[in-house]
Amino acid sequence: TISFDDGRQVPFTVSPVHANIILHFQQTPSWTLDQLSSATGLPPDGVRRRMIFWVGSGVCTESQSEGGAVTFTVIEKPSASALRTHSELPADEFEGASAADDEQEGVIKS
C-alpha cells in the first residue's frame, strides 16, 4: 500500500524490484533515471521499464530536461483521470522479473 500526502492509500501487488524502486521516493520526491539506477543497482533500462508501471498507475510522472535527463516525480495530488484502477502487475511482468528479482535480493535488503 502506498500512502500519499493527501491521505490516499492505494494498494499495489508488485515484484520486490518494483517495491524497492518506489520505496526510494519516500526519501526524495524526484529522482533522475541515473540516480535511481545508482541507488538500486539496476541498469538504467531496467529502472525505466519498471518505472513505466508506476507512471502508468498514476503514482509518478516522467519528464525529460532539455539536456535529455529523465526525471521521475511522485504525484501527490493526481487528477481523478490520472489514477488507474488496476494496481497489479500483469502476470508476464512477474515471470520476466523473477530472475532480476533474484539478482537484486542484496539490493533490496540494503
N, C-alpha and C positions, 0 to 999 in steps of 0.2 A: 504494500500500500504506500502510495506517495502522498504526503501531506503538503499542501500549499499554504502560502501566507494568508490567502483569503478564506481559509477554513475547509476548503475542499479536501476530501480524501478519496483517492482513486486507486482501486485495487488492480494490480498487474500480475500476471503469471509470465515470468521471463526466465531465460537462462541465467546462470551465475555471472557470465561475462556481461550481459546486458545490465544486470543489477550492479555489478562492480562499476561500470561506466557511469550510470546515473547517480550513484552514491557520491561521486566526486562533486556533483552540483550542490550538495549540502554545504560545502565549504565555500564555494565560489559560484556565483550565478552564471558566469560566462567563461568559456574555455575555447581556445583555438584548437583546431584539429591536431596540430603538432604538440600542444600542451597535453591534451588528453592522451595522445599516443605515448608520450613520455611518461605520464603519470600511471598509465595502465600497463605499459609494457607491450601493447599491441601495435602492429604496424598501422600507419595512418589509414590504409584502405580498409582494414578490419574495423577500426573505430568508426569510420564513416558509414560502412554497411550497417553496423549496429545502431548508429545514431539515426539512421533513416526510420527505424521503428519509433524512436522517441519523438522525432519531428512529426511523423505521420499520426502519432497518437495525441498530438496537441500538447505535449509536455515541454518541448523545446522548439526554438526556431533556428534556422540555419541562415547565415548571411555571409557574404564574401566582400572583402575590402577591395579597394582599387588595386592594391598590390597582389591580390589573389589569395590572401589568407582567409581560410574558412573559420567562422566562429559560430559556436552553438551557445544559445542563451535560454535559460529556463523561462517559461511563460507563467508568470504568477497569477495573472487575471485574464484568461483567454475569453474570446467571444464564444458564444454557445456553439457556433458552427465549427469552431476550431477543435472541439473535443470529439474524438472518435469514441463510439460506444464499445468497440472491440478492444479489449485490453489484454489479449493473449497473443503470443507469437504463433504463426501458422506452424503446423507440425513439421514441415520441411525445414523451417528455421532451427528447430530443436535438433533435428537429425544432423544438419550441417554444422551446428555449433558444438556438438559434443566433443569432437577432437580438440577444437580450440579451447573449450572449457577445461579439458584435462590439462592442456598446456598452461593455462592461466591459473591453475589451482594455487600456486605460490603467490601470484599477484593478489588474488582475492583475499588470501589470509593476511596480507600486509595491511 
